[in-house]
C-alpha cells in the first residue's frame, strides 16, 4: 500500500526489510533528464525540420554514468516529428564528442 507507514507501539517507523538507500551505490546520484533535440531539413534525406523531446533518469557515480549507455524515452515532438515515439540512446562520451542515437 503506497504511502502507508506501519508504526510500532512507541510511534517510531518500523525498519523496512530493505533500506531504500541501498538500491544505489554509495556516493551515486540519480538525475532526471529532459531534453529537446532540434533538427534542420537535409536535402536528399527524409530528415525534416522539427524537434523531438525526451525524458528519463540516469545514475551517476561522480562524473561517470553507472551503467552506460543511457536511454531516454521520446515523449513528443513538433512538425513532422509530432507523432515521434521511441528512444534516445546516449553513447559513452569520447573527449568532447557524444554520440546520440535517436530511434523514431
N, C-alpha and C positions, 0 to 999 in steps of 0.2 A: 504494500500500500504506500504509494508515494506521498511524501510529506508527513507521514505519521511517525512519531518517535516514541518508542516504548520507554517508560521510566520505571526505576525500581522504587523501593519504599522511601528512600531518602531524596527523591525527586531529581537525582542525577541521571543523565542519559546512560543507558547500558552500553557497554562496549560492543561494537559490532564484531561479527566473526572475522571480518577482513577490513582493516583500516583503508579507507579510500585513498589516502596519500600514498599507499604502497603500489598503486596502479602504475605510477610513473617513476622513472629513475630519480634518485635524489639529485637536486640541483637542476632538474629539467624544467622547461616552461612550455605550456600549451598555448599556442597563439591562434586567434581567429583571423582568417584571411578573407578579404573581399576585394576583388579587383575588376577593372574594366579594361578590355583589350580592344583597341581601335584599329580598323583596317581601312586601307585605301584600295580602290579598284586597281587591278593589274591587267593591262592589256593581254589578250590571248590566254587568259586563265579564267576559271569560274569564280575567282575571288572578287566580291563586290564590296563597295564602301559600306561599312556598318560597324556595330560594336557588339561584343559578347561580354556578359558579366559572369563572374564565378565566385563561389564561396566555399569555405572549408576550414579545417583546422590542421595545424602542423605542430609536432612535438620537437622541440629544440633542446639540445644538451650543449649549452654555451653557444657557439657560433654555428654548430652543425645540426642538421636535421637527423633525428634519431634513426629513422627508417626510410631512407630515400628509395625511389623518387616520391615526391609529394603529389597527390592527386586532389583536385578540387572539382566540385560539381558545377556544371554550367547551369545558371539559374535564369537566363534570359538573354535578350539581345534586341537590336534595333535594325530597321531597314530589312535587307534580305536575310538577316540573322534573327529576325523577330521570333522565329519558332525554334531557335537553337536549343539543343539539349545534348548532353554528353559530358565529357570530362576535359579538364586541362591538366596535363602532367608536366611538372617542372623537374627537369633533369638536374643532376648534381652540377653546381657551378664549377666552371673551369676558368680560373683567373677572373677577369671582368666580364665573362660571357656566360649566358644562361640559356639553355635550350627549353623552349616551351612547345609542347605538342598539344594541339587543340583538335579534338575529335568532335565533329558536329554530326 
